[in-house]
């Protein structure tokens, strides 16, 4: 509603709105056309954003998605609390942890957030696969700025 109000306040009338999840599905459908056996498999796209994480499962049967309330900014806020630093400094440490004064303690700060994120993703994949047994997820594609946190990609690949 807020996004629509921004437009209508400026006398613009939107004809179409698209959610992040539907936009990812549309991108995937255009970029990776499927045929043959590949069409019977599902692909999950994990988009780790600043405020939330979206899991979008694409198959020839359509799209299934779930949004989770954790994102890259959760890591920044944890760093800010632990080290009493600004958001900008936390973002720099998240992107280049080797520049941090206390690199060894970063894992202690991030580990609980990583664990919650991974559990959310695993629970979401289980929910999808419980209701879509004939279209199991064959691969996971990851995107989003939140993936810039050291170790998150590695943890996702190890699921």
PyMOL commands that set and color helices and strands:
alter all, ss='L'
color gray80, all
select helices_A, chain A and resi 2-8+20-31+36-40+72-83+87-95+97-99+103-131+145-148+152-157
alter helices_A, ss='H'
color red, helices_A
select strands_A, chain A and resi 42-48+53-59+62-68+137-143
alter strands_A, ss='S'
color yellow, strands_A
deselect
rebuild
show_as cartoon
